[in-house]
Amino acid sequence: MAPPAPVSAPRAPFVALVLVLVLSGVVGILVLNTRIAENAFKLDALKTKQAGLDRDEERLRSDLANKESPVTLASRAKQLGLVPSRTPAFLVLPDGTKLEMPGPSK
């Protein structure tokens, strides 16, 4: 009995398959790296925008705190012609609750 004749598989399809797999892997990695770089630029732009918005918010909070300060409110009220009330007025509700209300200035 003679050993069977060696069977040789065609090499061209195998080599083509390996090349297609390698090239598709390289292209996939290239696309992935490109997307990562795009997202990094978007993230940087968003961080810059967020920093600007944080500065604006802090400025607005500071302005609001300044405008709400008692000294500023008193000077603004004086500019508008308002005067402090000297005597409070009380309003008694039917249920017996007393509400303090400012009376007219003298």
Disulfide bonds with the S-S distance in Angstrom:
none
